[in-house]
Amino acid sequence: MPYDLASRLVVGLASSALFDLRESHQVFRESGEEVYRRYQREHRHRVLAPGVAFPFIKRLLSLNSLRPGDPLVEVILLSKNDPDTGLRVMDSIAAHGLGISRAVFLQGRSPHPYIDALEISLFLSADEADVRAANAAGHAAGQVMDSAFVDQDGDEELRIAFDFDGVLADDQSEAVFQSAGLDEFHQHERRHAAIPVSPGPLAPFLRKLRRIQAIEDERALADRGYSRRLRVSIVTARNAPAHERVVTTLRDWGVNANEAFFLGGIEKRQVLAVLKPHIFFDDQQSHLRPAAADLPCVHIPFGALNRPR
């Protein structure tokens, strides 16, 4: 029987998001493909250091222990290496003990045409061009930004933080703000408070996370001492009265957020520094740049704010 991906949360991952590849990328840029191939062969058994998305992926995969024998999460490597040079990445995955066994090697070609075929809910890469191509094709894709974050927590909790507009929801409300200003935005959101916003690029990913939350809900009902391992937070520049539509939307989608921060212009970095998410998704670089130095951030290049001008 074929392995069913549709019932699982599937993340597609470029090696540039999982590992620190700055040294090998420099070899490729400066010396070309043949020297790069020789370099990777010679360094095959030198384990690659974790990259920005590594803590998120490691903790996400650990949630498979909630349903032994029937994984909740599948991570598939989507690599622009060829199979030969990709051996070092696969060896490093094994050396780090990550439960990633499926991979696609494309020798320089963009991976986004395979996202639907592999039931991928989220594609992560450090390559801006690949992310924008995937986004333009209608896929949920994010660019992992440079960060000096080191995961030093010894617990198993996974904290995921999302902006709302342009990430979980589409950017229709953001368009009102950009065209008419804050007062009209608040009036618009008050008038539409009972109407859910249309889903944005990461809404399907959040719905898949909800399935994992449901399993933890059952555990918590059976065991009052159970400590939940997945926490989902909304960190948005919205504030009252625009907050109500966020709650309406999440309720309509049947998803849960453990925390919500309606910041109304307060710099998100200040809250994120306390929340300490293992990954934060936002559609605006201006929100991400201040925070990226301290925590793993992902830019979602969706909507009018991210179109070339």
C-alpha positions in Angstrom: 0.0 0.0 0.0 1.4 3.5 -0.9 2.6 5.7 1.9 -0.1 8.2 2.6 1.0 11.8 2.8 -2.3 13.6 2.7 -3.1 12.7 6.3 0.2 14.0 7.7 1.7 17.4 8.1 4.4 17.6 5.3 7.1 20.2 5.3 9.4 20.5 2.3 12.9 21.7 3.3 15.9 22.9 1.3 19.2 22.0 2.7 20.0 25.7 3.0 17.3 26.0 5.6 18.4 23.0 7.6 22.2 23.3 7.7 24.8 26.1 7.6 26.0 25.8 4.0 27.8 29.2 3.8 31.2 27.6 3.3 30.2 25.1 0.5 28.1 27.8 -1.2 31.1 30.0 -1.4 33.1 27.2 -3.0 30.3 26.8 -5.6 30.1 30.6 -6.3 33.8 31.1 -6.6 35.0 27.9 -8.3 32.0 26.4 -10.1 30.1 23.1 -10.1 33.0 20.6 -10.7 35.1 22.0 -7.8 32.0 22.1 -5.6 31.3 18.5 -6.4 34.9 17.5 -5.5 34.7 19.6 -2.3 31.5 17.8 -1.2 33.0 14.4 -1.9 36.1 15.2 0.0 34.1 16.6 3.0 31.3 14.0 2.9 32.0 12.8 6.4 32.4 16.2 7.9 29.0 16.7 9.5 27.2 20.0 8.6 26.4 22.4 11.4 22.8 23.1 12.2 21.1 26.0 10.2 18.4 28.4 11.2 15.5 26.0 10.8 17.2 23.1 12.4 15.7 23.5 15.9 12.2 23.9 14.5 12.5 20.8 12.3 14.0 18.7 15.1 11.3 19.6 17.5 8.6 19.2 14.9 9.8 15.7 14.1 9.8 14.8 17.8 6.0 15.2 17.8 5.9 11.9 15.9 6.3 10.2 19.3 2.7 11.2 20.0 1.6 8.6 17.5 4.2 5.8 17.3 4.2 3.8 14.1 2.0 6.3 12.2 4.0 9.6 11.9 2.1 12.8 12.3 4.9 14.8 10.6 6.9 14.1 7.4 9.8 16.3 6.4 11.0 15.9 2.8 14.4 17.3 1.6 14.0 19.3 -1.6 17.5 19.9 -2.8 19.1 21.6 -5.7 22.1 19.4 -5.3 22.5 16.4 -7.6 22.3 12.9 -5.9 26.2 12.8 -5.7 26.7 16.1 -3.9 23.6 15.5 -1.9 25.2 12.5 -0.1 26.8 14.9 2.4 23.5 16.4 3.4 21.9 13.0 3.9 24.9 11.8 5.9 24.6 14.9 8.1 20.8 14.3 8.6 21.6 10.8 9.8 24.5 12.0 12.0 22.2 14.5 13.7 19.6 11.8 14.3 16.8 13.5 12.3 13.9 11.4 11.1 14.2 12.5 7.5 14.4 9.7 5.0 12.7 11.1 1.9 14.6 13.4 -0.5 14.4 14.9 -4.0 17.6 16.0 -5.7 17.2 18.3 -8.7 20.7 19.5 -9.9 20.0 23.2 -9.9 16.3 23.1 -10.8 13.7 24.8 -8.7 11.8 22.4 -6.4 8.4 24.1 -6.3 6.8 22.0 -9.2 6.9 19.0 -6.8 5.2 20.7 -3.8 1.6 19.6 -4.7 2.7 16.1 -5.7 4.2 15.6 -2.3 1.3 17.1 -0.3 3.6 19.7 1.1 1.9 22.3 3.4 5.0 24.5 3.8 8.3 24.9 1.9 11.3 26.5 3.6 14.5 27.6 1.9 17.2 30.3 2.4 17.1 30.9 -1.4 14.9 33.9 -2.0 14.4 33.1 -5.7 13.1 29.6 -5.0 10.8 30.9 -2.3 9.4 33.6 -4.5 8.9 31.2 -7.4 7.0 28.8 -5.1 4.9 31.6 -3.7 4.1 32.9 -7.3 2.9 29.4 -8.1 0.4 29.5 -5.2 2.4 27.5 -2.7 3.0 28.3 1.0 6.7 29.1 1.0 9.0 31.0 3.3 12.6 32.3 3.2 14.6 31.5 6.3 16.5 34.6 7.3 20.0 34.6 8.7 20.1 34.3 12.5 22.6 33.6 15.3 19.9 31.8 17.3 21.1 28.7 19.2 18.5 26.4 20.7 19.6 25.8 24.3 16.3 24.7 25.8 16.4 21.2 27.2 12.6 20.6 27.0 10.5 19.2 24.1 8.1 22.1 23.7 7.8 23.5 20.2 6.7 27.2 20.0 5.5 28.5 16.6 4.5 32.1 16.2 2.6 33.6 13.2 1.7 37.1 12.1 -1.9 37.2 10.9 -2.5 39.3 7.8 -0.5 38.1 4.8 0.5 34.9 6.6 -2.4 33.0 8.1 -5.0 35.3 6.4 -4.9 36.9 3.0 -4.0 40.6 2.7 -7.4 42.1 2.0 -7.5 43.9 5.3 -3.9 45.0 4.9 -4.9 46.5 1.5 -7.5 48.6 3.3 -4.9 49.9 5.7 -2.4 50.7 3.0 -4.9 52.5 0.8 -7.1 54.3 3.4 -5.1 54.5 6.7 -5.5 53.2 10.2 -8.9 54.8 11.1 -10.6 53.4 8.0 -8.9 50.0 8.6 -10.4 49.9 12.2 -13.8 50.9 10.9 -13.6 48.3 8.2 -12.6 45.6 10.6 -15.4 46.6 13.1 -18.0 46.4 10.3 -16.7 42.9 9.3 -15.9 41.6 12.8 -18.3 38.7 12.3 -17.0 37.8 8.8 -13.9 35.5 8.7 -11.0 36.7 6.6 -10.1 34.6 3.6 -7.3 32.1 4.2 -3.7 33.1 3.5 -0.7 31.0 2.5 -0.1 29.3 5.8 -3.7 28.6 6.8 -3.4 24.9 5.5 -0.2 24.5 7.6 -2.1 25.8 10.7 -4.9 23.4 10.0 -2.5 20.5 10.0 -1.0 21.7 13.2 -4.5 21.6 14.7 -4.6 17.9 14.1 -1.6 17.5 16.4 -3.2 19.9 18.9 -6.3 17.6 19.0 -4.1 14.6 19.9 -2.6 16.6 22.7 -6.1 17.7 23.8 -7.0 14.0 24.3 -3.8 13.4 26.2 -4.6 16.4 28.5 -8.1 15.1 29.2 -6.8 11.7 30.1 -3.9 13.0 32.1 -4.2 16.3 34.0 -0.4 16.3 34.5 0.3 16.2 30.8 2.4 19.0 29.6 1.6 20.1 26.0 4.5 20.1 23.6 3.0 22.3 20.8 2.2 25.9 21.4 0.9 28.2 18.7 0.9 32.0 19.0 -0.4 34.9 17.0 1.8 38.0 17.1 0.1 40.8 15.1 0.2 44.6 14.7 -3.6 44.6 15.0 -5.2 45.9 18.2 -8.7 46.6 19.3 -11.2 46.9 17.6 -9.5 44.9 14.8 -8.7 42.0 17.2 -12.2 40.5 17.1 -12.0 39.5 13.5 -8.8 37.5 14.2 -10.7 35.4 16.8 -13.7 35.1 14.5 -11.5 33.8 11.7 -9.6 31.2 13.8 -12.9 30.0 15.2 -14.4 29.6 11.7 -11.4 27.7 10.6 -11.6 25.3 13.6 -8.1 26.1 14.7 -6.7 27.2 18.1 -4.0 29.7 19.2 -2.6 29.2 22.6 -1.6 32.9 22.9 -2.4 36.0 20.9 -0.6 39.4 21.1 -2.4 42.4 19.6 0.4 44.9 19.7 -0.9 47.9 17.8 2.4 49.2 16.6 4.6 48.0 19.5 7.8 46.4 18.1 7.2 42.7 17.8 10.8 41.9 18.8 10.1 42.9 22.4 7.4 40.3 22.8 9.2 37.7 20.7 12.2 38.0 23.0 10.1 36.8 25.9 8.0 34.3 23.9 11.1 32.7 22.4 9.5 30.9 19.4 11.4 28.3 17.6 10.2 29.9 14.4 8.3 33.1 13.6 6.5 33.8 10.3 5.8 37.3 9.0 5.1 38.9 5.6 6.9 42.1 6.3 10.7 42.4 6.4 10.4 45.5 8.6 9.0 43.3 11.4 11.5 40.5 10.8 14.8 42.3 10.6 14.9 43.5 14.2 14.0 40.1 15.5 16.0 37.8 13.2 19.3 38.3 15.0 17.9 36.7 18.1 15.4 34.1 16.8 14.6 32.0 13.7 12.5 34.1 11.4 10.8 33.3 8.1 9.7 35.8 5.5 6.5 34.9 3.6 6.7 37.0 0.4 2.9 37.1 -0.1 0.6 39.9 -1.2 0.8 43.4 -2.5 3.5 44.5 0.0 5.9 42.0 -1.4 5.3 42.6 -5.1 8.2 44.2 -7.0 7.7 48.0 -7.3 
